[in-house]
Amino acid sequence: MRETRRSLSRALWVLTVALTSGCVAPTAVPGPEPTLAWRHTARQCYADVNARRAVVYQAPYHEGRGALLGRAACDQYVEDMEAEEARRQARASGPAPQVDRETDLEQRLGRLEAELEQEKERVAGARALAEEASRAAQQALARAAEVRTQRHLVSTAVVTFGFDKWELDERARSKLLGVVKQLKEKSSLVVDLEGHTDAVGPAPYNLELGRRRAEAVRRFLVEHGLDLHRIHSIAFGEAHPVADNSTAAGRAENRRSAVKIFALAP
């Protein structure tokens, strides 16, 4: 008996709030435009909440849950109606097309195989070019070695430099003028220029310094009329000392450029 009275009291309270608020949602959405209708109801719901009016929405989607009060009722109403609209559109558009997964996988596999073949061809082409370049380099080295075995050393001149310098002083220029005269008198002679340094400083820097010293000598010879093809230069840096680098005199001897004159074998 007590439970019956409590149920009747709750029903009377809900009915009273609904009648006083004027915001009871219909149990069915009338009219030819259901989407516009439920959106209109949702806007009215938010308007009631913002005006601090009591809101009780009890539509078919609430069956089994009872009424929802306040802004939560509006949010839930919009969420449920959007979901229902999405289901209705999905039913209207028909079943989604079925994708033939086996065919799709075969097509993807075919594309990957084609790309793999292209990559193999590219790698093969690059390998062929590398092998050809290697053969050309080996042939050039062989020809150079053959030429070197067909010549003999005639004489060597050495010019020295100041510390960390590569400019030619007057004594070096005078010595190189004698080299120029010797090479001009016999056109079959060739010259090798070597650039050397002492052991002071890092090895990479000394290698570059040795190259500059050999280049200074080469430039002097060319400026005095010698052909470039008769001159070969190489930098050794600190790698081939001729004296002890622990003494000042030894380091001075190592700061040098060796000018080696060769005659080709008949």
C-alpha positions, 0 to 999 in steps of 0.5 A, spaced: 500 500 500 505 504 501 509 503 495 502 504 491 502 511 494 509 513 493 508 511 485 502 515 485 505 521 488 511 521 483 507 520 477 503 526 480 509 530 481 512 529 474 505 531 471 505 537 475 512 539 473 511 538 465 504 542 465 508 548 469 514 548 464 510 546 458 516 542 455 514 535 455 517 532 448 512 528 444 513 521 444 513 521 436 516 526 432 510 529 427 510 532 420 514 531 414 521 533 416 523 529 423 530 532 423 528 539 423 522 537 428 527 534 433 532 539 432 527 545 434 525 541 440 532 540 442 533 548 442 527 549 446 530 544 451 536 549 452 532 555 452 528 552 458 534 550 461 537 557 460 531 560 463 532 556 469 525 553 467 523 546 470 525 541 464 522 534 463 523 530 457 520 523 456 520 521 449 520 514 446 528 513 447 527 514 454 523 508 455 525 504 461 529 509 464 524 515 466 525 522 465 532 526 465 532 533 468 536 539 466 541 540 461 543 533 461 536 531 458 538 536 453 545 533 451 542 526 452 536 528 447 541 531 442 545 525 442 540 520 441 536 523 436 543 524 432 544 517 433 537 515 430 538 520 424 545 516 422 541 509 423 536 512 419 540 514 413 544 508 413 538 504 412 536 508 406 543 508 403 542 500 403 548 496 405 555 498 404 558 495 398 562 489 400 570 489 398 573 483 395 579 483 400 582 477 396 582 481 389 585 487 393 590 484 396 592 481 390 592 487 386 597 490 392 601 484 391 602 485 384 604 493 385 609 491 390 612 486 386 613 491 380 616 496 384 621 491 387 623 489 380 624 496 378 628 497 384 632 491 382 633 494 375 636 500 378 641 496 383 643 492 377 644 498 373 648 502 379 652 496 380 654 495 373 656 503 373 660 502 379 664 495 376 665 499 370 668 505 374 672 500 378 675 497 371 677 504 368 680 506 375 684 499 375 686 500 368 689 507 369 693 505 375 696 500 371 698 505 366 701 509 371 705 504 374 707 502 367 709 509 365 713 509 372 717 503 371 719 505 364 723 512 367 729 513 371 731 518 376 736 523 373 736 529 379 733 531 385 732 539 387 730 541 394 727 547 396 725 549 403 720 553 407 719 557 413 715 555 419 707 555 416 709 558 410 709 556 402 711 562 399 718 561 395 724 565 397 729 568 393 734 562 394 728 557 392 727 561 386 734 561 384 734 553 385 728 552 381 730 557 375 736 551 374 730 546 374 727 550 369 733 550 364 734 543 365 727 541 363 727 546 357 734 543 354 731 536 354 723 535 352 723 528 354 724 529 362 718 530 366 718 532 374 715 530 380 713 535 386 713 532 393 710 537 398 713 535 405 712 539 412 715 538 419 711 534 425 708 541 428 700 541 428 695 536 426 696 531 420 690 534 416 693 541 416 700 539 415 697 535 409 694 541 406 700 545 407 704 540 403 700 541 398 700 548 398 708 548 397 708 543 392 703 547 388 707 553 389 713 550 385 708 547 380 706 554 379 713 557 378 715 552 373 708 553 369 710 561 369 717 560 366 714 556 360 714 548 362 708 544 360 703 542 365 703 535 362 710 534 364 709 536 371 706 531 377 705 533 384 703 530 390 703 532 398 705 527 403 705 532 409 709 530 415 709 522 413 716 522 410 721 526 414 728 526 412 730 529 419 729 529 426 723 533 428 725 533 435 730 539 433 729 545 430 734 544 425 731 537 423 724 541 423 727 546 418 729 540 413 723 537 413 719 543 411 721 542 404 718 541 397 722 535 393 723 536 385 725 530 382 726 530 375 725 523 371 727 521 364 723 516 360 726 509 358 727 509 351 
